[in-house]
Amino acid sequence: MKFSDIPGHENIKRRLREMKQQRRIPHALLLEGPAGVGKLSLARAFAQYIHCQNPTPDGDSCGECKSCRLHQSMNHLDLLFVFPVVKSDGAQSAPISDDYRDRWIEFLDGRTFMDFNEWASTFSKKNANPIIYVTESSALMRSLSLTSHISEEKIVIFYLPEKLNLDAANKMLKLIEEPFENTYFIMVSDKPDAILPTIYSRTQRIKVSKLPDATIADYLSSVYGLNGADAMAVAHNADGVMTKAFEILQQPKDAKLNFDLFVSLMRLAYQRNVKELKAWSETITELGREKEAKFYDNCIRLMRENFIYRLGHPELNYMNSEENTFSSRFARFITEKNVEKLIATFEKAKTDILANGNGKIVNFDVAIKVIILLVPR
């Protein structure tokens, strides 16, 4: 993994380069921030850069030397990984990361962005909640006590130190307080508040923020071939998290269904077709509570988008091409007089649905209110 393989985060890349160039690498570095923004990839790129034998003039690993090739194949002997794992039913002792090394390598292959739930889903055990056991600390101490094989530095990439159980955290603290010579911990945390405070206080911390919409949109366009408008619409709804953008792209059927149901609601309400709206409300109810809530989230988004569209500021809109075509005719109905009330109607419906309200009643009530608010007479 090279810095150039990771979109965005240029300020962080610059700080990491300077640490090596100025020979001021902290023995315990923590990259903290939301999941799905590329923190683990930044850690991997930094480790490869530290080990690279011929770094480039612009501050990246060369990708061609022996160390870089070993990093890229995840076989560098002076790079260790610690990550949460699951204890198998009937196992006599708690597992360590190395027990799942092959699975971890396969999981990371080709991934620039990931989150914990994706890793947890690779375990066959139902409702698996991977953690880091106390056995990990002892195994890591043995590995670090050995002489370096290829590089002068030993590097431990520590994924989610907040997943250490208490005994493991206390033992790991000693390794961080009294590190082996030329040993560096690069930690990656989604929830830094959950890290043992004595460990957290001994790290040098770098906050990794959410990605700008433009960065996500450019990446989606280059990888998935999306046009500019569709990529920006997905990016905006992803709220700065690349893995959330991937989830949106993987749910085209749900997204299309939500849009079609929204269009039906608006058209039937405009026509004041109460009979068909009754059938519409029953269709929505059949989706189930989780999907009903997501439908109303989409309604709220489209209300805001259409109001902005009506104000004549297309540069502030984040709709895909199909939504944009519909809004060119529909937006004139969303005004200063009804937009807040319509959004409040959808927000209340979502709340009522998640509170186990009767779906048929809630959804039909929404339809009647939209009739009244959309084209008052």
BAGU-843985 format. One line per field, with one value per residue (C-alpha): x, z, y. Coordinates in Angstrom, 2 decimals. Example, Ala and Ser with C-alpha at 12.3 -4.5 7.8 and 13.67 -1.06 7.14 Angstrom:
2
u = [12.30; 13.67]
w = [7.80; 7.14]
v = [-4.50; -1.06]
end
This chain:
377
u = [0.00; 1.40; 0.23; -0.71; -3.16; -5.28; -7.56; -7.60; -5.98; -3.09; -2.32; -2.03; 0.19; 2.45; 2.72; 3.57; 6.23; 7.80; 7.98; 10.21; 12.19; 12.95; 13.52; 10.88; 8.59; 6.72; 6.96; 3.14; 1.13; -2.67; -4.77; -8.25; -11.49; -14.66; -14.70; -14.55; -12.35; -9.03; -7.20; -5.92; -4.66; -2.82; -1.19; -0.16; 1.19; 3.19; 4.67; 5.68; 7.19; 9.24; 10.60; 11.05; 14.67; 14.30; 11.63; 10.61; 11.57; 7.92; 7.71; 6.23; 7.45; 8.91; 6.74; 9.59; 12.26; 12.33; 10.65; 7.85; 7.14; 6.95; 4.60; 2.37; 2.12; 1.67; 4.74; 7.21; 8.61; 9.17; 5.55; 3.16; -0.61; -2.83; -6.59; -9.77; -10.56; -13.20; -12.77; -14.08; -16.60; -14.81; -11.37; -9.10; -7.30; -8.03; -6.85; -4.31; -4.18; -1.66; -4.21; -6.25; -3.39; -4.43; -8.01; -6.78; -4.51; -7.32; -9.70; -7.37; -6.42; -7.62; -9.32; -8.51; -11.51; -13.13; -14.99; -15.14; -18.51; -17.10; -14.29; -16.66; -18.88; -16.04; -16.42; -18.90; -19.86; -23.29; -23.30; -19.52; -17.99; -14.24; -11.98; -8.27; -7.48; -4.76; -2.93; -2.17; 0.07; 2.26; 2.53; 3.41; 6.09; 7.73; 7.68; 9.13; 11.93; 13.31; 15.92; 14.67; 14.83; 14.90; 14.59; 16.01; 12.53; 9.83; 6.35; 3.11; -0.11; -2.67; -6.24; -8.80; -7.02; -10.44; -11.19; -8.56; -10.12; -9.00; -6.31; -4.90; -4.91; -2.99; -0.34; -0.15; 0.44; 3.82; 4.89; 3.98; 5.55; 8.77; 9.06; 11.73; 14.42; 13.42; 9.86; 6.88; 3.18; 0.81; -2.66; -5.96; -9.08; -12.73; -13.67; -10.71; -12.85; -13.07; -9.28; -7.77; -6.90; -3.35; -2.69; -4.39; -2.35; 0.91; 0.18; 0.83; -2.54; -3.59; -7.26; -8.42; -11.53; -14.33; -13.62; -14.89; -17.74; -15.54; -12.90; -15.50; -17.18; -13.88; -13.02; -16.44; -16.17; -12.73; -13.47; -17.13; -17.46; -20.29; -21.07; -20.36; -23.91; -24.59; -21.19; -21.71; -25.20; -23.86; -20.93; -23.18; -25.42; -22.37; -21.58; -17.83; -17.53; -16.31; -17.68; -21.12; -20.85; -20.10; -23.20; -25.35; -24.00; -24.67; -28.34; -29.61; -32.88; -33.74; -32.75; -34.86; -37.81; -37.62; -37.52; -40.44; -42.53; -41.73; -42.78; -46.00; -46.80; -46.33; -48.29; -51.20; -51.29; -51.36; -54.26; -55.93; -56.40; -57.26; -58.14; -54.75; -52.97; -54.61; -53.06; -49.75; -49.71; -50.22; -47.32; -45.04; -46.10; -45.14; -41.52; -40.96; -39.97; -36.28; -37.00; -39.93; -37.60; -35.07; -37.84; -38.77; -35.11; -35.05; -38.25; -36.64; -33.58; -35.62; -37.74; -34.60; -33.11; -36.26; -36.52; -32.92; -33.62; -36.59; -34.37; -32.24; -28.91; -28.13; -24.54; -25.95; -27.99; -26.86; -29.30; -28.70; -29.80; -33.21; -33.98; -32.84; -35.16; -38.15; -37.27; -37.18; -40.97; -41.78; -39.66; -42.09; -44.50; -41.99; -42.10; -41.25; -44.81; -44.78; -41.20; -40.72; -44.14; -43.52; -40.13; -41.67; -44.38; -41.79; -39.64; -42.62; -43.61; -40.13; -40.19; -43.63; -42.65; -39.49; -41.58; -43.73; -46.61; -49.22; -47.67; -50.88; -52.24; -48.97; -48.35; -51.90; -51.80; -48.65; -50.44; -53.38; -51.05; -49.08; -52.33; -53.07; -49.54; -48.58; -51.36; -53.51; -56.94]
w = [0.00; -1.07; -0.04; -3.67; -3.52; -0.94; -2.00; 0.16; 3.57; 2.04; 5.28; 7.19; 4.53; 4.76; 8.55; 8.27; 5.63; 7.81; 10.76; 8.80; 7.00; 10.28; 12.12; 14.67; 14.46; 17.77; 19.31; 19.63; 16.99; 16.96; 13.87; 15.22; 13.45; 11.97; 10.36; 6.61; 5.81; 5.15; 8.50; 8.22; 4.70; 5.94; 8.62; 6.02; 3.66; 6.48; 7.50; 3.90; 3.60; 6.78; 5.47; 1.85; 0.70; -2.12; -1.23; -4.02; -4.04; -3.54; -0.30; -1.08; -1.03; -4.33; -4.66; -6.29; -3.68; -1.75; 1.31; -0.74; -2.57; 0.73; 2.13; -0.91; -0.52; 3.26; 3.90; 5.43; 8.51; 10.38; 9.97; 12.55; 12.71; 15.77; 15.20; 16.89; 16.52; 17.63; 19.91; 18.29; 20.15; 22.16; 21.81; 24.78; 24.67; 23.41; 19.83; 18.63; 15.43; 13.83; 13.99; 11.44; 9.41; 6.10; 6.50; 7.35; 4.30; 2.04; 3.60; 3.08; -0.46; -2.77; 0.01; 0.59; 2.86; 5.42; 8.71; 11.67; 10.75; 7.45; 9.25; 11.87; 9.12; 7.89; 10.97; 10.70; 14.35; 14.59; 16.12; 16.39; 18.35; 17.69; 20.49; 21.33; 24.06; 26.69; 24.78; 22.11; 24.44; 25.26; 21.60; 20.54; 23.22; 21.94; 18.34; 19.21; 21.24; 18.11; 15.93; 12.94; 9.71; 6.82; 8.12; 11.10; 12.37; 13.61; 13.07; 14.70; 13.00; 15.76; 14.44; 17.02; 20.39; 21.89; 21.34; 23.89; 26.85; 30.19; 30.93; 27.43; 27.67; 30.93; 29.53; 26.28; 28.29; 29.43; 25.81; 24.96; 28.08; 27.63; 23.88; 22.31; 20.46; 16.93; 17.46; 16.47; 17.14; 14.58; 16.07; 14.26; 16.26; 15.37; 19.00; 20.82; 23.88; 24.49; 24.63; 28.06; 29.19; 30.23; 26.72; 25.01; 26.97; 25.80; 22.10; 19.70; 18.09; 14.61; 13.89; 10.56; 9.42; 7.08; 3.38; 1.34; -1.04; -4.02; -3.00; -2.66; -5.93; -7.85; -6.45; -7.35; -10.86; -11.41; -9.87; -10.80; -13.85; -12.39; -14.10; -12.17; -10.94; -9.78; -8.07; -6.22; -5.14; -3.63; -2.04; -0.40; 1.07; 2.30; 4.76; 4.30; 4.77; 1.77; 2.97; 3.30; -0.34; -1.26; 0.65; -1.25; -4.56; -3.51; -2.83; -6.19; -5.91; -2.54; -3.72; -6.88; -4.89; -2.42; -5.27; -7.10; -3.91; -3.29; -6.82; -6.44; -3.16; -4.66; -7.83; -6.05; -3.45; -6.19; -7.80; -4.36; -5.16; -1.69; -2.82; -4.46; -1.53; 0.77; -1.34; -1.35; 2.46; 2.60; 0.16; 2.37; 5.46; 3.81; 3.57; 7.31; 9.90; 8.98; 5.30; 6.12; 8.23; 5.39; 2.98; 5.16; 5.46; 1.67; 1.62; 3.96; 1.75; -1.41; 0.20; 1.01; -2.42; -4.20; -2.08; -2.95; -6.60; -6.56; -5.17; -8.30; -6.86; -8.77; -7.51; -4.05; -5.22; -4.71; -6.75; -9.27; -12.85; -12.37; -9.28; -11.03; -14.00; -11.69; -9.67; -12.76; -12.86; -9.20; -7.29; -7.90; -5.42; -2.52; -1.10; 1.99; 3.20; 3.15; 3.17; 6.95; 7.58; 5.01; 6.53; 10.02; 8.74; 7.46; 10.59; 12.83; 10.67; 10.98; 14.76; 15.06; 12.87; 14.90; 18.09; 16.84; 15.64; 13.40; 9.94; 7.96; 10.12; 10.19; 6.46; 5.44; 7.79; 5.97; 2.63; 3.83; 5.26; 2.00; 0.11; 2.37; 2.32; -1.30; -3.10; -0.54; -1.79]
v = [0.00; 3.38; 6.83; 7.44; 4.51; 6.33; 9.20; 12.31; 12.93; 14.89; 16.76; 13.49; 11.95; 14.99; 14.64; 10.96; 11.63; 14.29; 11.90; 9.55; 12.24; 14.01; 10.71; 11.59; 8.57; 8.14; 4.70; 4.67; 6.48; 6.52; 7.27; 7.96; 8.80; 7.35; 3.92; 3.60; 6.60; 4.82; 4.87; 1.29; 1.96; 5.05; 2.88; 0.29; 2.96; 4.56; 1.20; 0.48; 3.96; 3.43; 0.11; 1.23; 1.02; 3.58; 6.14; 8.49; 12.18; 13.19; 11.20; 7.80; 4.23; 3.06; -0.04; -1.95; -2.70; -5.98; -4.45; -2.88; -6.12; -7.98; -5.34; -5.59; -9.35; -8.96; -11.11; -8.65; -10.41; -7.15; -6.06; -7.53; -7.18; -7.24; -7.33; -8.60; -12.29; -14.79; -17.78; -20.94; -23.05; -25.70; -24.08; -24.77; -21.41; -17.94; -17.26; -14.71; -12.69; -14.99; -17.84; -15.88; -14.45; -16.04; -14.82; -11.32; -11.18; -12.35; -9.83; -6.87; -7.85; -5.09; -3.11; 0.53; 1.14; -1.14; -1.16; -3.51; -5.04; -6.24; -8.04; -9.48; -10.89; -13.13; -15.34; -18.20; -17.93; -16.29; -12.79; -12.90; -10.04; -10.18; -8.93; -9.01; -11.56; -11.51; -14.27; -11.67; -9.69; -12.68; -13.71; -10.18; -9.91; -13.09; -11.85; -8.45; -9.98; -11.65; -9.96; -7.99; -9.97; -7.50; -3.95; -2.14; -1.34; -3.65; -2.24; -3.37; -2.25; -2.44; -2.46; -1.33; -1.18; -0.43; -4.13; -5.22; -6.96; -5.55; -8.15; -7.81; -4.00; -4.02; -6.36; -4.38; -1.22; -2.55; -3.12; 0.45; 1.95; -0.02; -0.59; -2.74; -0.82; 0.28; -0.93; 1.20; 0.74; 2.25; 2.04; 2.52; 3.35; 3.94; 4.67; 6.21; 6.98; 3.22; 2.71; 2.10; 5.67; 4.74; 3.41; 6.33; 8.87; 7.29; 7.66; 10.50; 11.06; 12.12; 12.71; 11.32; 13.17; 12.24; 12.60; 15.57; 14.83; 15.69; 13.14; 10.36; 11.34; 11.34; 7.91; 6.48; 7.89; 6.39; 2.98; 2.45; 4.68; 6.78; 10.06; 13.22; 13.92; 10.36; 10.08; 13.37; 12.34; 9.11; 10.95; 13.51; 10.81; 8.88; 11.69; 11.52; 7.74; 5.76; 2.42; 4.00; 5.10; 1.48; 0.35; 2.84; 1.54; -2.05; -1.31; -0.03; -1.95; -0.42; 3.06; 2.71; 1.39; 4.29; 6.78; 5.16; 5.11; 8.77; 9.69; 7.69; 9.43; 12.87; 12.15; 10.47; 13.25; 15.88; 14.01; 13.64; 9.96; 8.70; 5.19; 4.61; 6.26; 3.74; 0.97; 2.89; 3.00; -0.77; -1.29; 0.80; -1.16; -4.45; -3.28; -3.73; -1.17; -0.80; -0.20; 2.08; 4.22; 4.38; 5.36; 8.32; 9.31; 9.44; 11.51; 14.04; 14.24; 14.72; 17.44; 19.40; 18.78; 19.94; 23.06; 23.95; 23.15; 25.55; 28.32; 28.06; 26.89; 23.68; 23.72; 22.92; 19.93; 16.35; 14.25; 11.52; 12.00; 10.34; 12.39; 15.53; 14.89; 14.43; 17.52; 19.71; 19.33; 18.73; 21.25; 24.14; 22.52; 22.64; 26.15; 28.16; 27.53; 23.75; 22.42; 22.45; 20.89; 18.16; 17.31; 17.29; 14.91; 12.45; 12.75; 12.01; 9.05; 7.58; 8.06; 6.45; 3.49; 2.80; 3.08; 0.16; 2.32; 0.73; 0.99; 1.14; 3.96; 5.91; 5.63; 6.50; 9.48; 10.62; 10.36; 12.51; 15.17; 15.30; 15.93; 18.90; 20.31; 19.73; 21.62; 23.44; 24.50]
end
